[in-house]
Amino acid sequence: MLCSDGRRVTIGMEHKKLLIFDFDGVIIDSMQLAFTNAASVHPSLTWEMYQNVTHKKTPDEARKEYEHLHIDETKEEKEERTKKYTITKLEKAQVHSGMKEVLKMLGDEYILALNTNSGKERTIPLLEKHNLKKFFKIILTIEDAQSKTEKSENIMSELGIDPANAIYITDATSDVMEAEEAGMQSIGVTWGIHERRHFKDSEISDSVIDVVDSPDELLDSIKDHFS
């Protein structure tokens, strides 16, 4: 495993603190684009249904829940839709307001890593376009592992950092569950797919350090936790 700049990470960071970020919905404002893509072949799917069906479910598990709403499309039509979605995302997805500044401030004090189930072709170009790649020591995508638990474990192992010194930052409750499997606690953000009520679910609430409504609150929450 290499750093985002191509160098291998050196170990010896036992006392460092690690922040592992989800990408879509946390850093990049792309959830409405993802929903629009899903709704184009699941016309009865509403945003509220999309939120609820993805609650505590991985993307693959969630898709099975609304598969009955799917309309027929040929292989060629699916490939064209997927290609169009990728192009649209790269052209239109913007950084959430305030996140770039917060990443810069956090990067001065903590180690930052990215753990996403988006593919490299939908991740690296956006990071480069918005000059964000430099903030992350390690960037892992769906090509590295399907499981976010596995990716988080690999990040911590590579950096030599204990889960007690790491936080996962996400907009999705399924990520909270996968982070817990890796021994980590999470901070939930409300500007992506899930709302405060989802993160307060009793099944996952013990793993959620805090739920925040803005990047500035995220910065304060992280600093308070590690103080």
PALOMI-748739 format. One record per atom (N, C-alpha, C): residue number from 1; residue in one letter; atom name; x, y, z. Coordinates in steps of 0.05 Angstrom, whole numbers, plus 5000, padded with zeros to 4 digits. Layout:
NUM/a/CA/X/Y/Z
...
This chain:
1/m/N/5017/4976/5000
1/m/CA/5000/5000/5000
1/m/C/5018/5025/5000
2/l/N/5010/5045/4984
2/l/CA/5026/5068/4981
2/l/C/5011/5093/4990
3/c/N/5025/5114/4996
3/c/CA/5013/5140/5001
3/c/C/5000/5150/4975
4/s/N/4984/5171/4978
4/s/CA/4971/5182/4954
4/s/C/4991/5195/4935
5/d/N/5015/5202/4945
5/d/CA/5035/5214/4928
5/d/C/5055/5193/4917
6/g/N/5049/5167/4922
6/g/CA/5065/5146/4911
6/g/C/5087/5136/4930
7/r/N/5091/5149/4953
7/r/CA/5112/5140/4972
7/r/C/5100/5120/4992
8/r/N/5116/5101/5001
8/r/CA/5107/5082/5021
8/r/C/5108/5096/5048
9/v/N/5087/5091/5064
9/v/CA/5084/5104/5090
9/v/C/5105/5092/5109
10/t/N/5118/5109/5125
10/t/CA/5136/5099/5145
10/t/C/5121/5095/5171
11/i/N/5127/5074/5185
11/i/CA/5113/5067/5210
11/i/C/5127/5083/5233
12/g/N/5115/5081/5256
12/g/CA/5126/5096/5279
12/g/C/5107/5119/5286
13/m/N/5081/5114/5282
13/m/CA/5061/5135/5287
13/m/C/5042/5128/5309
14/e/N/5053/5113/5329
14/e/CA/5036/5102/5350
14/e/C/5020/5123/5365
15/h/N/5031/5148/5367
15/h/CA/5018/5168/5382
15/h/C/5003/5188/5365
16/k/N/5002/5183/5339
16/k/CA/4988/5201/5321
16/k/C/4958/5194/5321
17/k/N/4942/5212/5313
17/k/CA/4913/5208/5311
17/k/C/4906/5207/5281
18/l/N/4888/5188/5275
18/l/CA/4880/5183/5247
18/l/C/4851/5190/5243
19/l/N/4846/5204/5221
19/l/CA/4818/5210/5212
19/l/C/4814/5196/5185
20/i/N/4795/5177/5184
20/i/CA/4789/5164/5159
20/i/C/4762/5175/5149
21/f/N/4763/5187/5125
21/f/CA/4740/5200/5114
21/f/C/4726/5182/5093
22/d/N/4700/5183/5093
22/d/CA/4684/5174/5070
22/d/C/4686/5197/5050
23/f/N/4679/5192/5025
23/f/CA/4683/5212/5004
23/f/C/4656/5224/4996
24/d/N/4639/5208/4983
24/d/CA/4613/5218/4973
24/d/C/4595/5225/4996
25/g/N/4584/5250/4996
25/g/CA/4566/5258/5017
25/g/C/4579/5272/5040
26/v/N/4605/5267/5044
26/v/CA/4620/5279/5066
26/v/C/4638/5302/5055
27/i/N/4655/5295/5036
27/i/CA/4673/5315/5024
27/i/C/4661/5326/4998
28/i/N/4650/5308/4981
28/i/CA/4639/5316/4956
28/i/C/4608/5315/4958
29/d/N/4596/5337/4948
29/d/CA/4566/5339/4948
29/d/C/4555/5324/4924
30/s/N/4552/5298/4927
30/s/CA/4545/5281/4904
30/s/C/4521/5263/4908
31/m/N/4509/5264/4932
31/m/CA/4487/5245/4938
31/m/C/4462/5250/4921
32/q/N/4456/5275/4914
32/q/CA/4433/5279/4897
32/q/C/4438/5269/4869
33/l/N/4463/5271/4860
33/l/CA/4470/5260/4833
33/l/C/4467/5229/4834
34/a/N/4476/5217/4856
34/a/CA/4474/5187/4858
34/a/C/4444/5179/4859
35/f/N/4428/5195/4874
35/f/CA/4400/5188/4876
35/f/C/4386/5191/4848
36/t/N/4393/5213/4834
36/t/CA/4381/5217/4808
36/t/C/4388/5194/4789
37/n/N/4413/5184/4791
37/n/CA/4421/5161/4774
37/n/C/4405/5136/4782
38/a/N/4401/5131/4807
38/a/CA/4386/5108/4816
38/a/C/4357/5111/4808
39/a/N/4345/5135/4812
39/a/CA/4317/5139/4806
39/a/C/4311/5137/4776
40/s/N/4332/5141/4759
40/s/CA/4327/5140/4730
40/s/C/4319/5112/4721
41/v/N/4326/5091/4736
41/v/CA/4318/5064/4730
41/v/C/4301/5052/4752
42/h/N/4295/5068/4772
42/h/CA/4276/5060/4793
42/h/C/4257/5083/4797
43/p/N/4239/5088/4778
43/p/CA/4223/5113/4778
43/p/C/4206/5118/4803
44/s/N/4199/5097/4817
44/s/CA/4182/5100/4841
44/s/C/4199/5107/4866
45/l/N/4225/5107/4863
45/l/CA/4243/5112/4886
45/l/C/4242/5141/4893
46/t/N/4236/5147/4919
46/t/CA/4237/5175/4929
46/t/C/4262/5179/4946
47/w/N/4268/5204/4951
47/w/CA/4292/5210/4968
47/w/C/4289/5198/4996
48/e/N/4265/5200/5007
48/e/CA/4261/5188/5034
48/e/C/4264/5158/5033
49/m/N/4254/5145/5013
49/m/CA/4257/5116/5010
49/m/C/4287/5110/5007
50/y/N/4301/5126/4992
50/y/CA/4330/5122/4987
50/y/C/4345/5124/5013
51/q/N/4338/5144/5030
51/q/CA/4351/5147/5056
51/q/C/4345/5123/5074
52/n/N/4320/5115/5075
52/n/CA/4313/5094/5093
52/n/C/4323/5066/5085
53/v/N/4323/5061/5059
53/v/CA/4331/5035/5049
53/v/C/4362/5031/5052
54/t/N/4377/5054/5052
54/t/CA/4405/5052/5056
54/t/C/4414/5053/5085
55/h/N/4395/5058/5103
55/h/CA/4401/5059/5131
55/h/C/4411/5032/5141
56/k/N/4436/5031/5151
56/k/CA/4449/5007/5162
56/k/C/4453/4985/5141
57/k/N/4452/4992/5116
57/k/CA/4456/4973/5094
57/k/C/4478/4982/5076
58/t/N/4495/4964/5067
58/t/CA/4515/4971/5047
58/t/C/4501/4977/5021
59/p/N/4515/4990/5002
59/p/CA/4502/4996/4976
59/p/C/4490/4972/4962
60/d/N/4504/4949/4963
60/d/CA/4494/4925/4950
60/d/C/4469/4915/4964
61/e/N/4469/4915/4991
61/e/CA/4446/4907/5006
61/e/C/4422/4925/5001
62/a/N/4427/4951/4999
62/a/CA/4406/4970/4994
62/a/C/4393/4967/4967
63/r/N/4410/4962/4946
63/r/CA/4399/4959/4919
63/r/C/4380/4935/4918
64/k/N/4386/4914/4933
64/k/CA/4368/4891/4933
64/k/C/4340/4898/4944
65/e/N/4340/4918/4962
65/e/CA/4315/4926/4975
65/e/C/4296/4941/4955
66/y/N/4308/4955/4936
66/y/CA/4290/4970/4917
66/y/C/4293/4959/4888
67/e/N/4304/4935/4886
67/e/CA/4307/4923/4859
67/e/C/4280/4919/4846
68/h/N/4259/4914/4861
68/h/CA/4233/4909/4849
68/h/C/4222/4933/4835
69/l/N/4233/4957/4839
69/l/CA/4225/4981/4826
69/l/C/4239/4985/4799
70/h/N/4258/4968/4793
70/h/CA/4275/4971/4770
70/h/C/4259/4968/4744
71/i/N/4265/4986/4725
71/i/CA/4254/4982/4698
71/i/C/4275/4969/4680
72/d/N/4266/4956/4660
72/d/CA/4285/4941/4642
72/d/C/4303/4960/4627
73/e/N/4328/4953/4625
73/e/CA/4347/4967/4608
73/e/C/4366/4947/4597
74/t/N/4375/4951/4573
74/t/CA/4394/4932/4560
74/t/C/4422/4937/4572
75/k/N/4439/4918/4566
75/k/CA/4467/4921/4575
75/k/C/4479/4947/4565
76/e/N/4473/4952/4539
76/e/CA/4484/4976/4527
76/e/C/4473/5002/4540
77/e/N/4447/5001/4547
77/e/CA/4435/5024/4560
77/e/C/4447/5028/4588
78/k/N/4452/5007/4602
78/k/CA/4464/5009/4629
78/k/C/4492/5020/4627
79/e/N/4507/5011/4607
79/e/CA/4534/5021/4604
79/e/C/4534/5050/4597
80/e/N/4515/5059/4580
80/e/CA/4513/5087/4573
80/e/C/4505/5104/4597
81/r/N/4486/5094/4612
81/r/CA/4477/5108/4636
81/r/C/4500/5111/4656
82/t/N/4515/5090/4660
82/t/CA/4538/5090/4679
82/t/C/4559/5110/4670
83/k/N/4564/5109/4644
83/k/CA/4584/5128/4633
83/k/C/4575/5157/4636
84/k/N/4549/5162/4631
84/k/CA/4538/5189/4633
84/k/C/4540/5198/4662
85/y/N/4533/5180/4681
85/y/CA/4534/5187/4710
85/y/C/4563/5195/4718
86/t/N/4582/5179/4709
86/t/CA/4610/5185/4715
86/t/C/4618/5213/4705
87/i/N/4611/5219/4680
87/i/CA/4618/5244/4668
87/i/C/4604/5267/4683
88/t/N/4578/5263/4689
88/t/CA/4563/5284/4703
88/t/C/4575/5289/4731
89/k/N/4582/5268/4745
89/k/CA/4594/5271/4771
89/k/C/4620/5287/4770
90/l/N/4637/5280/4751
90/l/CA/4663/5294/4749
90/l/C/4659/5323/4742
91/e/N/4638/5329/4726
91/e/CA/4633/5356/4717
91/e/C/4619/5373/4739
92/k/N/4600/5361/4753
92/k/CA/4582/5377/4770
92/k/C/4586/5374/4800
93/a/N/4597/5352/4809
93/a/CA/4600/5348/4838
93/a/C/4620/5369/4850
94/q/N/4611/5383/4870
94/q/CA/4628/5403/4883
94/q/C/4636/5395/4911
95/v/N/4656/5407/4921
95/v/CA/4664/5403/4949
95/v/C/4644/5416/4967
96/h/N/4635/5402/4988
96/h/CA/4617/5414/5007
96/h/C/4629/5440/5018
97/s/N/4613/5460/5021
97/s/CA/4623/5486/5030
97/s/C/4637/5484/5057
98/g/N/4661/5493/5058
98/g/CA/4677/5493/5083
98/g/C/4694/5468/5087
99/m/N/4689/5447/5071
99/m/CA/4704/5422/5076
99/m/C/4734/5425/5068
100/k/N/4740/5438/5047
100/k/CA/4768/5441/5039
100/k/C/4784/5455/5061
101/e/N/4773/5476/5071
101/e/CA/4787/5491/5093
101/e/C/4791/5474/5117
102/v/N/4770/5458/5124
102/v/CA/4771/5441/5148
102/v/C/4792/5418/5143
103/l/N/4793/5407/5120
103/l/CA/4813/5386/5114
103/l/C/4841/5398/5117
104/k/N/4845/5422/5108
104/k/CA/4872/5434/5110
104/k/C/4879/5438/5139
105/m/N/4861/5447/5156
105/m/CA/4867/5451/5184
105/m/C/4871/5424/5198
106/l/N/4855/5404/5192
106/l/CA/4858/5378/5204
106/l/C/4884/5365/5196
107/g/N/4892/5369/5170
107/g/CA/4917/5357/5160
107/g/C/4942/5368/5174
108/d/N/4940/5391/5186
108/d/CA/4963/5402/5201
108/d/C/4967/5388/5227
109/e/N/4947/5374/5237
109/e/CA/4948/5363/5264
109/e/C/4944/5332/5264
110/y/N/4930/5322/5245
110/y/CA/4923/5293/5245
110/y/C/4932/5281/5218
111/i/N/4932/5254/5218
111/i/CA/4936/5239/5193
111/i/C/4909/5235/5180
112/l/N/4906/5241/5155
112/l/CA/4881/5238/5141
112/l/C/4883/5215/5120
113/a/N/4862/5199/5119
113/a/CA/4860/5178/5099
113/a/C/4832/5178/5087
114/l/N/4830/5167/5063
114/l/CA/4804/5166/5049
114/l/C/4796/5137/5044
115/n/N/4772/5129/5052
115/n/CA/4762/5102/5049
115/n/C/4734/5104/5036
116/t/N/4733/5098/5010
116/t/CA/4708/5101/4995
116/t/C/4701/5076/4979
117/n/N/4676/5071/4975
117/n/CA/4667/5050/4958
117/n/C/4661/5060/4930
118/s/N/4669/5084/4924
118/s/CA/4668/5094/4897
118/s/C/4693/5084/4883
119/g/N/4692/5083/4856
119/g/CA/4715/5073/4841
119/g/C/4736/5095/4837
120/k/N/4760/5086/4830
120/k/CA/4782/5105/4825
120/k/C/4775/5126/4804
121/e/N/4761/5118/4783
121/e/CA/4755/5137/4761
121/e/C/4735/5158/4770
122/r/N/4720/5153/4792
122/r/CA/4702/5173/4802
122/r/C/4712/5187/4827
123/t/N/4736/5180/4835
123/t/CA/4748/5191/4860
123/t/C/4773/5208/4854
124/i/N/4793/5196/4843
124/i/CA/4819/5209/4839
124/i/C/4816/5234/4822
125/p/N/4802/5234/4799
125/p/CA/4799/5258/4783
125/p/C/4785/5281/4798
126/l/N/4766/5274/4815
126/l/CA/4752/5295/4831
126/l/C/4771/5307/4852
127/l/N/4787/5289/4865
127/l/CA/4806/5299/4885
127/l/C/4826/5317/4872
128/e/N/4835/5310/4848
128/e/CA/4855/5326/4834
128/e/C/4842/5352/4824
129/k/N/4818/5350/4814
129/k/CA/4804/5374/4803
129/k/C/4801/5395/4825
130/h/N/4795/5387/4849
130/h/CA/4790/5405/4871
130/h/C/4814/5409/4889
131/n/N/4837/5398/4881
131/n/CA/4863/5401/4896
131/n/C/4860/5390/4924
132/l/N/4849/5366/4927
132/l/CA/4844/5354/4953
132/l/C/4863/5330/4958
133/k/N/4874/5319/4937
133/k/CA/4889/5294/4940
133/k/C/4912/5297/4959
134/k/N/4924/5320/4960
134/k/CA/4948/5325/4976
134/k/C/4943/5322/5006
135/f/N/4918/5323/5015
135/f/CA/4911/5322/5043
135/f/C/4912/5293/5054
136/f/N/4911/5273/5037
136/f/CA/4907/5245/5046
136/f/C/4933/5228/5043
137/k/N/4941/5216/5065
137/k/CA/4964/5198/5065
137/k/C/4958/5173/5049
138/i/N/4934/5162/5052
138/i/CA/4926/5138/5038
138/i/C/4898/5142/5027
139/i/N/4894/5132/5003
139/i/CA/4868/5133/4990
139/i/C/4861/5105/4980
140/l/N/4839/5094/4991
140/l/CA/4830/5067/4983
140/l/C/4802/5069/4971
141/t/N/4798/5056/4949
141/t/CA/4773/5056/4934
141/t/C/4762/5027/4932
142/i/N/4740/5024/4918
142/i/CA/4727/4998/4915
142/i/C/4745/4978/4903
143/e/N/4764/4987/4886
143/e/CA/4783/4968/4874
143/e/C/4802/4956/4894
144/d/N/4806/4969/4917
144/d/CA/4825/4958/4937
144/d/C/4811/4937/4954
145/a/N/4785/4940/4959
145/a/CA/4770/4920/4975
145/a/C/4741/4929/4974
146/q/N/4723/4909/4973
146/q/CA/4694/4915/4974
146/q/C/4686/4925/5001
147/s/N/4698/4915/5022
147/s/CA/4690/4920/5049
147/s/C/4704/4945/5060
148/k/N/4689/4964/5071
148/k/CA/4701/4987/5084
148/k/C/4715/4979/5110
149/t/N/4705/4958/5123
149/t/CA/4719/4947/5146
149/t/C/4747/4939/5139
150/e/N/4750/4923/5118
150/e/CA/4776/4914/5109
150/e/C/4794/4937/5102
151/k/N/4783/4957/5088
151/k/CA/4800/4980/5080
151/k/C/4809/4995/5104
152/s/N/4791/5000/5124
152/s/CA/4799/5014/5148
152/s/C/4821/4998/5163
153/e/N/4817/4972/5165
153/e/CA/4837/4956/5179
153/e/C/4864/4958/5164
154/n/N/4864/4958/5138
154/n/CA/4888/4960/5123
154/n/C/4902/4987/5127
155/i/N/4886/5008/5128
155/i/CA/4897/5035/5132
155/i/C/4911/5036/5160
156/m/N/4897/5027/5180
156/m/CA/4908/5028/5207
156/m/C/4933/5010/5210
157/s/N/4932/4987/5197
157/s/CA/4955/4969/5198
157/s/C/4980/4982/5184
158/e/N/4975/4993/5161
158/e/CA/4997/5006/5146
158/e/C/5010/5029/5161
159/l/N/4993/5044/5175
159/l/CA/5003/5067/5190
159/l/C/5012/5060/5218
160/g/N/5006/5036/5228
160/g/CA/5013/5028/5255
160/g/C/4997/5044/5276
161/i/N/4972/5049/5270
161/i/CA/4955/5064/5288
161/i/C/4933/5047/5300
162/d/N/4929/5048/5326
162/d/CA/4909/5033/5340
162/d/C/4881/5045/5334
163/p/N/4860/5028/5333
163/p/CA/4833/5038/5328
163/p/C/4824/5059/5349
164/a/N/4835/5058/5373
164/a/CA/4827/5077/5393
164/a/C/4837/5105/5386
165/n/N/4857/5107/5368
165/n/CA/4867/5133/5360
165/n/C/4858/5140/5332
166/a/N/4835/5129/5324
166/a/CA/4824/5134/5297
166/a/C/4795/5139/5298
167/i/N/4785/5156/5280
167/i/CA/4756/5162/5278
167/i/C/4749/5159/5248
168/y/N/4725/5147/5243
168/y/CA/4714/5146/5216
168/y/C/4693/5168/5214
169/i/N/4695/5184/5192
169/i/CA/4676/5206/5188
169/i/C/4659/5200/5164
170/t/N/4633/5199/5168
170/t/CA/4615/5189/5147
170/t/C/4587/5202/5148
171/d/N/4574/5200/5125
171/d/CA/4546/5209/5124
171/d/C/4527/5185/5123
172/a/N/4538/5161/5125
172/a/CA/4522/5136/5121
172/a/C/4523/5118/5145
173/t/N/4500/5109/5155
173/t/CA/4500/5092/5179
173/t/C/4512/5065/5174
174/s/N/4512/5055/5150
174/s/CA/4525/5029/5144
174/s/C/4555/5031/5149
175/d/N/4567/5055/5144
175/d/CA/4595/5059/5149
175/d/C/4601/5058/5179
176/v/N/4583/5068/5196
176/v/CA/4586/5066/5225
176/v/C/4589/5037/5233
177/m/N/4572/5020/5222
177/m/CA/4573/4991/5229
177/m/C/4599/4978/5220
178/e/N/4608/4986/5195
178/e/CA/4633/4974/5185
178/e/C/4657/4985/5201
179/a/N/4656/5010/5209
179/a/CA/4678/5022/5225
179/a/C/4679/5008/5252
180/e/N/4655/5002/5264
180/e/CA/4655/4988/5289
180/e/C/4667/4961/5287
181/e/N/4663/4947/5264
181/e/CA/4675/4921/5260
181/e/C/4706/4923/5260
182/a/N/4716/4946/5252
182/a/CA/4745/4951/5251
182/a/C/4755/4962/5278
183/g/N/4737/4964/5298
183/g/CA/4744/4974/5324
183/g/C/4744/5004/5328
184/m/N/4732/5018/5309
184/m/CA/4732/5047/5309
184/m/C/4705/5059/5316
185/q/N/4706/5083/5327
185/q/CA/4682/5099/5331
185/q/C/4679/5118/5307
186/s/N/4656/5130/5304
186/s/CA/4650/5147/5281
186/s/C/4639/5174/5289
187/i/N/4641/5193/5271
187/i/CA/4626/5218/5273
187/i/C/4608/5219/5249
188/g/N/4582/5224/5253
188/g/CA/4563/5226/5231
188/g/C/4559/5254/5223
189/v/N/4558/5259/5196
189/v/CA/4552/5286/5186
189/v/C/4525/5285/5173
190/t/N/4510/5307/5175
190/t/CA/4482/5307/5166
190/t/C/4478/5321/5139
191/w/N/4500/5327/5125
191/w/CA/4497/5341/5099
191/w/C/4499/5321/5076
192/g/N/4498/5295/5081
192/g/CA/4499/5275/5060
192/g/C/4473/5260/5058
193/i/N/4474/5233/5061
193/i/CA/4449/5218/5057
193/i/C/4433/5214/5082
194/h/N/4445/5211/5106
194/h/CA/4430/5205/5130
194/h/C/4428/5229/5148
195/e/N/4406/5230/5163
195/e/CA/4400/5252/5181
195/e/C/4407/5244/5210
196/r/N/4405/5263/5227
196/r/CA/4412/5259/5255
196/r/C/4396/5235/5267
197/r/N/4371/5233/5259
197/r/CA/4354/5211/5270
197/r/C/4365/5184/5263
198/h/N/4377/5181/5239
198/h/CA/4388/5155/5231
198/h/C/4412/5148/5249
199/f/N/4429/5168/5255
199/f/CA/4453/5163/5271
199/f/C/4446/5158/5300
200/k/N/4422/5166/5309
200/k/CA/4413/5162/5336
200/k/C/4400/5134/5340
201/d/N/4399/5118/5319
201/d/CA/4388/5091/5320
201/d/C/4403/5076/5343
202/s/N/4387/5063/5360
202/s/CA/4399/5050/5384
202/s/C/4419/5028/5377
203/e/N/4416/5016/5353
203/e/CA/4435/4995/5345
203/e/C/4463/5005/5339
204/i/N/4465/5030/5332
204/i/CA/4492/5041/5325
204/i/C/4500/5065/5342
205/s/N/4482/5076/5358
205/s/CA/4488/5101/5372
205/s/C/4512/5100/5391
206/d/N/4518/5076/5402
206/d/CA/4541/5074/5420
206/d/C/4567/5077/5405
207/s/N/4567/5073/5379
207/s/CA/4591/5075/5363
207/s/C/4595/5103/5351
208/v/N/4575/5120/5355
208/v/CA/4575/5147/5344
208/v/C/4584/5167/5365
209/i/N/4607/5179/5361
209/i/CA/4618/5198/5380
209/i/C/4601/5223/5381
210/d/N/4593/5232/5357
210/d/CA/4579/5257/5354
210/d/C/4565/5257/5327
211/v/N/4545/5275/5324
211/v/CA/4531/5280/5299
211/v/C/4533/5310/5294
212/v/N/4544/5318/5271
212/v/CA/4549/5347/5266
212/v/C/4534/5356/5241
213/d/N/4528/5382/5241
213/d/CA/4512/5394/5220
213/d/C/4528/5412/5202
214/s/N/4554/5416/5207
214/s/CA/4570/5433/5190
214/s/C/4600/5425/5192
215/p/N/4616/5431/5172
215/p/CA/4645/5426/5174
215/p/C/4658/5439/5198
216/d/N/4650/5463/5206
216/d/CA/4661/5476/5229
216/d/C/4655/5460/5255
217/e/N/4631/5449/5257
217/e/CA/4624/5432/5280
217/e/C/4640/5406/5279
218/l/N/4646/5396/5255
218/l/CA/4662/5372/5253
218/l/C/4690/5377/5264
219/l/N/4702/5400/5257
219/l/CA/4728/5408/5266
219/l/C/4729/5409/5297
220/d/N/4709/5422/5308
220/d/CA/4708/5424/5338
220/d/C/4704/5397/5351
221/s/N/4687/5380/5339
221/s/CA/4681/5354/5351
221/s/C/4706/5337/5351
222/i/N/4721/5337/5330
222/i/CA/4746/5321/5329
222/i/C/4766/5331/5350
223/k/N/4769/5357/5351
223/k/CA/4788/5368/5371
223/k/C/4780/5362/5399
224/d/N/4754/5364/5405
224/d/CA/4744/5358/5432
224/d/C/4749/5329/5439
225/h/N/4744/5311/5419
225/h/CA/4748/5282/5425
225/h/C/4777/5275/5431
226/f/N/4795/5287/5417
226/f/CA/4823/5280/5421
226/f/C/4838/5298/5441
227/s/N/4823/5316/5454
227/s/CA/4836/5335/5473
227/s/C/4842/5321/5500
